[in-house]
């Protein structure tokens, strides 16, 4: 049971109420046609499966459940009369398969993807299929489906309310491939499922909350009372949650609207939670002895909690964090049948958890960076030739080019300024470009993907330079800075301490991939994924590459890329920006099939780097692997022109997966920047 849910934010609720899209269930479902039902809590999902079994088999169902499991989640099953048996899990949280095999044959087995991490349940899934046992894949600790999550079970359950700022929201999904047509017919439709649950409530006289009224009370509680009180942190050994009243199985109206709103912004939430994890790591490093604990969770997946493990000091750590007012909890409420010699009991006694729904900046100390860096001087650069010559010495990006600054100045309230960064020995360390917007006495300054610094400057020194830039620009309380610095995404860079005020870098962030053109052609090609190499070889025999007529290529690609039909598919680049770029810095390749153009790509060259700017690929181009061949030909061409790097111009796995997969197949060096801060 989670004690510290994300607070209900009145602004988010208002935005959700005026958000008219339906929930994007593709975040959790493999296929749109899969039968599913949104409920208030996952305990109702588990109960519904038990009722189906009881009806289909005309017997009291037997559930085999991991011993490391929330007892309160099984309370409705017990009212049904279900026999619940526990199997052992290993210390690494995997099911103990021998324990499963040695138990009596159940009707249902539950296995959990603990704390958001995907577990391989192939063996268990095959076992259930062979023994004709229903398999519930418990993904209630998972923000969304990742990898093979959702592929193993007859049923998959998610608990959105554990991640979203709402009190209700859970999803039950039927994996229809696991059932025959007769079984699927017997399940009926979603409306009949709700009726089954209502009949169960009435026949067993179960006390039910009015979810809509309870939601209103929680909104007032979170936005009024809770703002003036600290979190109530339960004691470590509390392990008894007697539930006498239940949420109604139907989700309330506001929780449903919040589910709709956040399901369409799931990656923003994912990124925020990962930053919470990293910030919590920073906090623990400050208040705990590093030899007393280890952190088991990480941000390679979407963690449900930050997991702290300590064999000898867990209670000491728990009480210290509780005393500091840091939200900390133990988990789960184990069933009384679980013996002390089990791994489940060991884990209950040695793991504690930090929720990942709030970044507590007030708990992080104001530590100044150890500054062994020499003094820094900023000199404004007004000479375009001097700036452009430096693009060959530094690894530039488009947003720091002179052309981009000029484009921004077309806004009458904008002024672009460029600065060179020197140390006390007058050595050039780097440079940055900033866009100044003046509204009477209010000044807003944008720095996008700057400063550009020498490669041999370490991360700590980069942070100090960024801080000095911010100090230089923020002259008074009417000056504001929006910065997306060229700093790597890592916990050391998350916190920004300026004038004794702590803030942190947030979503959105930039992620892309670079290919090193200093390698030879064969090395670059062999580094591609094997499927891409095969597609290029096939495509080279099917299409013709057109390089000669650059202007014609450029105009054709722009016409197709900015067409109304293409704009409906995804957000395109700024058309005015593309037109403002110097045509001499653009390289356009097209591909043709039987004499007709079918695909094209445009690269923008700046200094020693060329960036993938835009492309268009028709259905004919896709069938003939045109974009794959074009990019390979562009790599070879740019290499001959002595460019050092190709930047693939952004990789967005979350919102543009097909393009991301295409770019990732080239196996360049991935990089992710720290994000955005408004100071």
Secondary structure, 3 states (H helix, E strand, C coil): CCCCCCCCCHHHHHHHHCCCCCCCHHHCCCCCCCCEEEECCHHHHHHHHHHHHHHHHCCCCEEEEECCCCHHHHHHHHHHCCEEEEECECCCCCECHHHHHHCCCCCEEEEECHHHCCCCCHHHHHHHHHHCCEEEEECCCCCCCCCCCCCCCCEEEECHHHCCCCCCCEEEEECHHHCCHHHHHHHCCHHHHHHHHHHHHHHCCCCEECHHHHHHHHHHHHHHHHHHCCCCCCCCCCCCCCCCCEECCCCCHHHHHHHHHHHCCHHHHHHHHHHHHHHHHHHHHHHCCCCCCEECCCCCCCCCEEEEECCCCHHHHHHHHHHCCCCCECCCCCCCCCCCCCHHHHHHHHEEEEECCCCCHHHCCCCCCCCCCCCEEEEECCCHHHHHHHCCCCCCCHHHCHHHHHHHCCCCCEEEEEEEEEECCCCEEEEEEEEEEEECCEEEEEEECCCEECCCCCHHHHHHHHHHHHHHHCCCCCEEEEEECCCECCHHHHEEEECCEEEECECCCCEEEEEECCCCHHHHHHHCCHHHHHHHHHHHCCCEEECCCHHHHHHHHHHHHCCHHHHHHCCCCCHHHHHHCCHHHEEEEEEEECCEEEEEEEEEEECCEEEEEEEEECHHHHHCCHHHHHHHHHHHHHHHCCCCEEECCCCCCCCCHHHHHHHHCCCCEEEEECCEEEC
